[in-house]
């Protein structure tokens, strides 16, 4: 989808998790592929809330496993 969401989500992920841009792909699992912990995943979600002006319910945070999940969540809440 060429709506710019992936690029913005990827920028937040790179900034918060300090991972190389090339590792951030839609299929990347936050905990396994990008080394996120439960705390840093919350930090990613907070960065997404700020970047997109959205409010992510706690139940939705628990469902985010991959970068693609985060993109879908942002699209749904925007």
DSSP file (Angstrom, degrees, kcal/mol; ACC not computed):
  #  RESIDUE AA STRUCTURE BP1 BP2  ACC     N-H-->O    O-->H-N    N-H-->O    O-->H-N    TCO  KAPPA ALPHA  PHI   PSI    X-CA   Y-CA   Z-CA
    1    1 A X              0   0    0      0, 0.0     2,-0.9     0, 0.0     3,-0.4   0.000 360.0 360.0 360.0 127.1    0.0    0.0    0.0
    2    2 A X        +     0   0    0      1,-0.2     0, 0.0     2,-0.1     0, 0.0  -0.387 360.0 113.8 -98.0  56.1    1.6    3.3   -1.1
    3    3 A X  S    S-     0   0    0     -2,-0.9    -1,-0.2     0, 0.0     0, 0.0   0.380  85.1-114.1-106.4   2.9    0.1    5.5    1.6
    4    4 A X  S  > S+     0   0    0     -3,-0.4     4,-1.9     1,-0.0     5,-0.2   0.383  86.3 114.5  82.7  -4.7    3.3    6.4    3.4
    5    5 A X  H  > S+     0   0    0      2,-0.2     4,-3.0     1,-0.2     5,-0.3   0.942  73.6  50.3 -65.5 -47.2    2.3    4.5    6.6
    6    6 A X  H  > S+     0   0    0     -5,-0.3     4,-3.2     1,-0.2     5,-0.2   0.930 110.4  50.0 -57.5 -45.8    5.0    1.8    6.3
    7    7 A X  H  > S+     0   0    0      1,-0.2     4,-1.9     2,-0.2    -1,-0.2   0.904 114.0  44.5 -60.8 -42.1    7.7    4.4    5.9
    8    8 A X  H  X S+     0   0    0     -4,-1.9     4,-1.8     2,-0.2    -1,-0.2   0.898 114.7  48.2 -70.3 -40.5    6.5    6.4    8.9
    9    9 A X  H  X S+     0   0    0     -4,-3.0     4,-2.5     1,-0.2    -2,-0.2   0.935 111.2  51.4 -63.1 -45.4    6.1    3.3   11.0
   10   10 A X  H  X S+     0   0    0     -4,-3.2     4,-2.8    -5,-0.3     5,-0.2   0.888 106.9  53.6 -59.2 -40.4    9.6    2.1   10.0
   11   11 A X  H  X S+     0   0    0     -4,-1.9     4,-2.1    -5,-0.2    -1,-0.2   0.904 109.9  47.6 -62.5 -41.1   11.1    5.5   10.9
   12   12 A X  H  X S+     0   0    0     -4,-1.8     4,-2.7     2,-0.2     5,-0.3   0.919 112.6  49.4 -63.7 -43.6    9.6    5.2   14.4
   13   13 A X  H  X S+     0   0    0     -4,-2.5     4,-2.8     1,-0.2     5,-0.4   0.927 111.8  47.5 -63.2 -46.3   10.8    1.6   14.8
   14   14 A X  H  X S+     0   0    0     -4,-2.8     4,-1.4     1,-0.2     5,-0.4   0.910 114.4  48.1 -60.8 -42.9   14.3    2.5   13.7
   15   15 A X  H  < S+     0   0    0     -4,-2.1    -2,-0.2    -5,-0.2    -1,-0.2   0.928 119.5  36.0 -65.4 -46.8   14.4    5.5   16.1
   16   16 A X  H  < S+     0   0    0     -4,-2.7    -2,-0.2     1,-0.2    -3,-0.2   0.927 127.3  34.1 -76.1 -45.6   13.1    3.7   19.1
   17   17 A X  H  < S-     0   0    0     -4,-2.8    -3,-0.2    -5,-0.3    -1,-0.2   0.582  94.8-135.3 -90.2  -9.6   14.8    0.3   18.7
   18   18 A X     <  +     0   0    0     -4,-1.4     2,-0.3    -5,-0.4    -4,-0.2   0.928  52.5 147.0  54.9  48.6   18.0    1.6   17.1
   19   19 A X        -     0   0    0     -5,-0.4    -1,-0.2    -6,-0.3    -2,-0.1  -0.805  56.8 -90.0-110.6 155.9   17.9   -1.1   14.4
   20   20 A X    >>  -     0   0    0     -2,-0.3     3,-1.7     1,-0.1     4,-0.6  -0.361  33.8-122.3 -63.1 143.1   19.2   -0.8   10.8
   21   21 A X  G >4 S+     0   0    0      1,-0.3     3,-1.4     2,-0.2    -1,-0.1   0.847 109.2  63.4 -53.9 -38.2   16.5    0.4    8.4
   22   22 A X  G 34 S+     0   0    0      1,-0.3    -1,-0.3     3,-0.0    -2,-0.1   0.710  96.1  57.8 -64.2 -21.4   17.0   -2.7    6.3
   23   23 A X  G <4 S+     0   0    0     -3,-1.7     2,-1.2     1,-0.1    -1,-0.3   0.680  85.2  89.6 -80.9 -17.1   15.9   -5.0    9.1
   24   24 A X    <<  +     0   0    0     -3,-1.4     2,-0.3    -4,-0.6    -1,-0.1  -0.679  53.9 145.3 -89.7  95.8   12.5   -3.2    9.3
   25   25 A X    >   -     0   0    0     -2,-1.2     3,-1.9     1,-0.0    42,-0.5  -0.864  63.2-104.0-124.5 160.4   10.2   -5.1    6.9
   26   26 A X  T 3  S+     0   0    0     -2,-0.3    42,-2.5     1,-0.3    43,-0.3   0.806 120.8  51.1 -56.8 -31.1    6.5   -5.7    7.2
   27   27 A X  T 3  S+     0   0    0     40,-0.2    -1,-0.3    39,-0.1     2,-0.1   0.570  81.5 119.3 -83.8  -9.0    7.1   -9.4    8.2
   28   28 A X    <   -     0   0    0     -3,-1.9    39,-1.8     1,-0.1     2,-0.5  -0.377  60.7-138.4 -64.9 127.6    9.7   -8.5   10.9
   29   29 A X  B  >> -A   66   0A   0     37,-0.2     4,-2.3    -2,-0.1     5,-1.4  -0.762  10.5-138.7 -86.5 126.3    8.6   -9.8   14.3
   30   30 A X  H  >5S+     0   0    0     35,-2.6     6,-2.6    -2,-0.5     4,-0.5   0.905  97.3  35.2 -53.8 -49.3    9.3   -7.1   16.9
   31   31 A X  H  45S+     0   0    0     34,-0.4     4,-0.4     4,-0.2    -1,-0.2   0.911 127.9  33.1 -76.4 -41.9   10.6   -9.5   19.6
   32   32 A X  H  45S+     0   0    0      2,-0.1    -2,-0.2     3,-0.1    -1,-0.1   0.917 130.6  26.7 -83.3 -44.9   12.3  -12.1   17.5
   33   33 A X  H  <5S+     0   0    0     -4,-2.3    -3,-0.2     1,-0.1    -2,-0.1   0.789 131.3  32.9 -91.6 -29.7   13.7  -10.1   14.6
   34   34 A X  S  <<S-     0   0    0     -5,-1.4    -3,-0.2    -4,-0.5    -4,-0.1   0.413  99.4-121.4-112.5   0.8   14.1   -6.6   16.0
   35   35 A X        +     0   0    0     -4,-0.4    -4,-0.2    -6,-0.3    -3,-0.1   0.713  51.3 162.8  71.5  21.6   15.1   -7.4   19.6
   36   36 A X        -     0   0    0     -6,-2.6     2,-0.2    -7,-0.2    -1,-0.2  -0.433  24.3-154.1 -74.1 147.8   12.2   -5.5   21.2
   37   37 A X     >  -     0   0    0     -2,-0.1     4,-2.3     1,-0.0     5,-0.2  -0.595  38.6 -95.9-104.9 175.2   11.2   -6.2   24.8
   38   38 A X  H  > S+     0   0    0     -2,-0.2     4,-1.5     1,-0.2     5,-0.1   0.884 127.2  49.8 -61.0 -35.6    7.7   -5.5   26.1
   39   39 A X  H  > S+     0   0    0      2,-0.2     4,-1.8     1,-0.2    -1,-0.2   0.935 111.4  45.5 -68.6 -46.9    8.9   -2.1   27.3
   40   40 A X  H  > S+     0   0    0      1,-0.2     4,-2.0     2,-0.2    -2,-0.2   0.817 108.9  57.4 -69.8 -27.3   10.5   -1.1   24.0
   41   41 A X  H  X S+     0   0    0     -4,-2.3     4,-2.3     2,-0.2    -1,-0.2   0.898 105.9  49.9 -66.6 -38.9    7.4   -2.3   22.2
   42   42 A X  H  X S+     0   0    0     -4,-1.5     4,-2.5     2,-0.2    -2,-0.2   0.892 108.8  53.1 -63.2 -38.9    5.3    0.1   24.3
   43   43 A X  H  X S+     0   0    0     -4,-1.8     4,-2.1     2,-0.2    -2,-0.2   0.882 107.4  51.2 -63.6 -38.2    7.8    2.8   23.4
   44   44 A X  H  X S+     0   0    0     -4,-2.0     4,-2.3     2,-0.2    -2,-0.2   0.939 110.3  48.8 -62.1 -46.8    7.3    2.1   19.7
   45   45 A X  H  X S+     0   0    0     -4,-2.3     4,-2.6     1,-0.2    -2,-0.2   0.901 110.0  51.6 -61.5 -41.3    3.5    2.3   20.2
   46   46 A X  H  X S+     0   0    0     -4,-2.5     4,-2.1     1,-0.2    -1,-0.2   0.896 109.2  50.5 -62.5 -39.4    3.9    5.6   22.0
   47   47 A X  H  X S+     0   0    0     -4,-2.1     4,-2.7     2,-0.2    -2,-0.2   0.886 110.6  49.7 -65.0 -38.4    6.0    6.9   19.2
   48   48 A X  H  X S+     0   0    0     -4,-2.3     4,-2.5     2,-0.2     6,-0.3   0.906 108.3  53.0 -66.4 -41.2    3.3    5.8   16.7
   49   49 A X  H  X>S+     0   0    0     -4,-2.6     4,-1.4     1,-0.2     5,-1.3   0.924 113.9  43.0 -58.5 -44.4    0.6    7.6   18.7
   50   50 A X  H  <5S+     0   0    0     -4,-2.1    -2,-0.2     2,-0.2    -1,-0.2   0.924 115.2  48.3 -68.3 -44.6    2.6   10.8   18.6
   51   51 A X  H  <5S+     0   0    0     -4,-2.7    -2,-0.2     1,-0.2    -1,-0.2   0.856 124.6  29.3 -65.8 -35.7    3.6   10.5   15.0
   52   52 A X  H  <5S-     0   0    0     -4,-2.5    -1,-0.2    -5,-0.2    -2,-0.2   0.469 101.9-121.5-106.9  -3.5    0.1    9.8   13.8
   53   53 A X  T  <5 +     0   0    0     -4,-1.4     2,-0.2    -5,-0.2    -3,-0.2   0.901  67.4 133.1  64.5  40.9   -2.0   11.6   16.4
   54   54 A X      < -     0   0    0     -5,-1.3     2,-0.5    -6,-0.3    -1,-0.2  -0.746  55.0-134.3-118.8 166.7   -3.8    8.4   17.4
   55   55 A X        -     0   0    0     -2,-0.2     2,-0.6    22,-0.2    -9,-0.1  -0.977  19.9-153.7-122.6 115.5   -4.7    6.7   20.7
   56   56 A X        -     0   0    0     -2,-0.5     5,-0.1   -11,-0.1    -7,-0.0  -0.795  15.4-130.7 -94.8 116.8   -3.9    3.0   20.7
   57   57 A X    >>  -     0   0    0     -2,-0.6     4,-1.4     1,-0.1     3,-0.9  -0.337  21.1-118.1 -62.6 147.0   -6.1    0.9   23.2
   58   58 A X  H 3> S+     0   0    0      1,-0.3     4,-1.5     2,-0.2     3,-0.2   0.854 113.7  58.3 -56.5 -38.2   -4.1   -1.4   25.4
   59   59 A X  H 3> S+     0   0    0      1,-0.2     4,-0.5     2,-0.2    -1,-0.3   0.855 105.0  51.1 -61.7 -34.2   -5.8   -4.5   24.0
   60   60 A X  H X4 S+     0   0    0     -3,-0.9     3,-0.7     1,-0.2     4,-0.5   0.828 102.0  60.5 -72.4 -31.6   -4.6   -3.5   20.5
   61   61 A X  H >< S+     0   0    0     -4,-1.4     3,-1.4     1,-0.2    -1,-0.2   0.910 100.8  54.8 -60.9 -41.7   -1.0   -3.1   21.7
   62   62 A X  H 3< S+     0   0    0     -4,-1.5    -1,-0.2     1,-0.3    -2,-0.2   0.727 103.4  56.3 -65.9 -21.6   -1.0   -6.8   22.8
   63   63 A X  T << S+     0   0    0     -3,-0.7     2,-0.8    -4,-0.5    -1,-0.3   0.557  81.7 100.7 -87.3  -8.3   -2.0   -7.9   19.2
   64   64 A X    <   +     0   0    0     -3,-1.4     3,-0.1    -4,-0.5    -3,-0.0  -0.692  32.1 144.5 -84.6 109.4    0.9   -6.1   17.5
   65   65 A X        +     0   0    0     -2,-0.8   -35,-2.6     1,-0.1   -34,-0.4   0.702  61.4  34.8-110.0 -34.8    3.6   -8.8   16.7
   66   66 A X  B  > S-A   29   0A   0    -37,-0.3     4,-1.8   -36,-0.1   -37,-0.2  -0.729  81.4-110.1-121.1 167.3    5.0   -7.6   13.4
   67   67 A X  H  > S+     0   0    0    -39,-1.8     4,-2.2   -42,-0.5   -41,-0.2   0.884 121.4  55.8 -61.2 -38.5    5.8   -4.3   11.7
   68   68 A X  H  > S+     0   0    0    -42,-2.5     4,-2.6   -43,-0.2    -1,-0.2   0.882 103.5  53.6 -61.9 -38.6    2.9   -5.1    9.3
   69   69 A X  H  > S+     0   0    0    -43,-0.3     4,-2.4     1,-0.2    -1,-0.2   0.911 108.4  50.2 -60.4 -41.8    0.6   -5.4   12.3
   70   70 A X  H  X S+     0   0    0     -4,-1.8     4,-2.4     2,-0.2    -2,-0.2   0.899 110.2  49.8 -64.1 -40.8    1.7   -2.0   13.5
   71   71 A X  H  X S+     0   0    0     -4,-2.2     4,-2.5     2,-0.2    -2,-0.2   0.928 111.2  48.8 -63.1 -45.1    1.0   -0.6   10.0
   72   72 A X  H  X S+     0   0    0     -4,-2.6     4,-2.2     1,-0.2    -2,-0.2   0.899 110.8  51.3 -61.1 -40.8   -2.5   -2.1    9.9
   73   73 A X  H  X S+     0   0    0     -4,-2.4     4,-2.2     2,-0.2    -1,-0.2   0.928 109.9  48.6 -62.7 -46.4   -3.2   -0.8   13.4
   74   74 A X  H  X S+     0   0    0     -4,-2.4     4,-1.6     1,-0.2    -2,-0.2   0.920 111.5  50.0 -60.9 -44.3   -2.2    2.8   12.4
   75   75 A X  H  < S+     0   0    0     -4,-2.5    -1,-0.2     1,-0.2    -2,-0.2   0.899 112.0  48.5 -61.2 -40.1   -4.3    2.6    9.2
   76   76 A X  H  < S+     0   0    0     -4,-2.2    -1,-0.2     1,-0.2    -2,-0.2   0.873 117.3  39.9 -68.9 -37.0   -7.3    1.4   11.2
   77   77 A X  H  <        0   0    0     -4,-2.2    -1,-0.2     1,-0.2    -2,-0.2   0.594 360.0 360.0 -91.0 -11.1   -7.0    4.1   13.9
   78   78 A X     <        0   0    0     -4,-1.6    -1,-0.2    -5,-0.2    -2,-0.1   0.472 360.0 360.0 -82.5 360.0   -6.1    7.0   11.6
